[in-house]
Amino acid sequence: MAGDYRDKATQAWDDAKVRVRTLQEDGEDYVRENPMKAVLTALGIGFVLGLIFRR
């Protein structure tokens, strides 16, 4: 029974790694295709987070 749980956990971990790798590659592709939009978005998010954490 413990072996079954270990196998399921290993499979879930492998699936999560594949998903993260795919998201990372998609993000890198988006930034390469839209560098200005990516920079402006990052600046906007940073500004908003700065306002939130300043309080």
KAKANOR-V80538 format. One record per run of one state. SS is the DSSP state (helix for helix, strand for strand, loop for the rest). FROM is the first residue (numbers start at 1). LEN is the number of residues. If there is no record, write none. Layout:
BEGIN
{{SS:FROM:LEN} {SS:FROM:LEN}}
END
This chain:
BEGIN
{{loop:1:1} {helix:2:32} {loop:34:1} {helix:35:20} {loop:55:1}}
END
